[in-house]
Amino acid sequence: MSRGDVEFYLPGLREVLLDPANSDDALTNLIVRRARRGTFDGTLIALLAANRPATLVGLSERLNPFPKIFETPGPVLDEMEKNPKFRNEFADTMFLVLQLRPKTPEDTGRFLKLMETSHPGWLCDKLGRMKGSTELSKILQNEAVERNSRKCSR
């Protein structure tokens, strides 16, 4: 089983989580509760993106306080590469997640490259729209973002 496989990270929980008896709101609340305890779970996000995307609508507005750790971002990036609709809908949330200390900095670079490839100028546009926000200074502490932002005129 590959490390990007949801079954690797959530053995036995897949069917329980995807059970139609679980409302979208209940699944969103699960993500939010975990995030409030400090963890943004990429495996769970990827599973829901592929199977219950409505659970992720408006998620970024509910992430308060913001989580401290983004666990296993690889599956989210895999899903973003496969699913352009999810990539476009979840890009703002992923951008806010860049303020977290990444476990693997190459995932940040992978996300930025994915967004710039599909939407040239995306990063510069996002940075421009966030001027003055408290999140921006944290996001710019991310080395990959700071490096990529140098090509933006401020």
N, C-alpha and C positions, 0 to 999 in steps of 0.2 A: 504494500500500500504506500502511495507517495505521501510526502509530508504535506502537500497541498490538499489532500483528500479530507473532507469534513469528517469522515468516519475515523480518521487517525486521531483527531482532536476531540470529537464528541461521540465516542463509541456508545452505541445503544440509545442515545438521546435523540437521534434524528427523527424517528417516527413519532416520539412523544412531542417534540417541538412542533412538528409539522401537522400534527393531528388537527383536522378542521374544527374540532371542539374548542381549540384555543383561539380566541379572538385575536385580530391584528393588534388591538389595543393592549391586550394582555402580553403579547410578545414584545411590543414596544416598551411596555413597562419593565419587562425583564431586562432588556438592554439598558434602560435608564437606571434601574436599581444597581446593576453591576457597575455601570459607569460612575455612579455616585460613591461607590465603594473604592473607586480609583482605577478600575480596569475597563478598557474598551476592547472587547473581544472580537478580533477580526474573523475568527472562524465562525462565530455565531452570526455576524453581519453577513458574511459570504453565503452561508446557508440560507438565511432569510432573503437575501437579494435574489438568489436563484429560484426560490420556491414561494416566498411570501413577500414580494417587494413592497406592498402597501404598508408593512410594518415599519418601514424606514422613512416614510414620508414625514417631513418636518422634524426629523430626529435631532438635528443640530440645535434647534431652539430649545429642546428639552434637556440638553446636556449641561446642566448647571447644578452643582459645580462641575467643572470640566474634569474628565478623568486624568489620572497622572501617567498611566501606562497604556500603550497600544500593543496588546498582545497579538501575535501572529498576523501581521498585516498582509503577508503573502497571499492568503486565500482571497482577501478583498481585492487586491490588485489583479489576481488571476481572473476574478469575476468581472472586474472593470475592463480588462482586456477583451474578454469574450462578449460582453454585453454593453454595447454603446449607450443604450437607454439608461442602464444603471450607472454607468460612468458619468453621464451628464447630470443625472439627478443627485448623485452622491458626491460630486466633486466639491461642493461647498463644505460639506461635512468633513471630507478628507482634508481639505485645506486647513480647516480649524484644528484638525488632529495633528497637523505639522508642528503645533506649539508643544506637543509632548516630546519627551526625550525618546528618540527612536532606539529600539533594541538593535536594529540593523539599518544603518544609515543608507545602505544601497536601496532600501525600499522607498525612501524619500526621493532619491534620484529617479527611481523607476516610475513613481507616481508623476513627478514633474515632467519626465520625458513623455509619458503616455498622454498627459493633458496637452502639452505643447505640440505633440504630433497631431492630435485630433483637433486642436483649437489653437493655432499659432497666435502668440501674444497673450495667452491665457494668464500666465503668471503675472506679467506686468499689469494687466487689467485688474486682477484680483488685488494686487498690492496697492494700486492706485485707488481702488474703491475702499480700501481699509485704512487709508491714512488717518492717523489720529486715534485709532482704536487701541484698546489695551492688549488685544490679542496679537496685533501686528508686531510689537517689539519681541514678544515671545516666539512668534513664527520666524522672525528674522534671526533669532539665535540659532536656528537650525542651520548647520553649515551648508547643506545642499541648497537650501532656499536662498541663503545669503549669497552664495556663489552664483546661482542662476539669476538672482535679482540684479546683478551688476550690469546686465545688458539692458535694463529698463531705465528710461530717463525719468528722474524723480521730480 
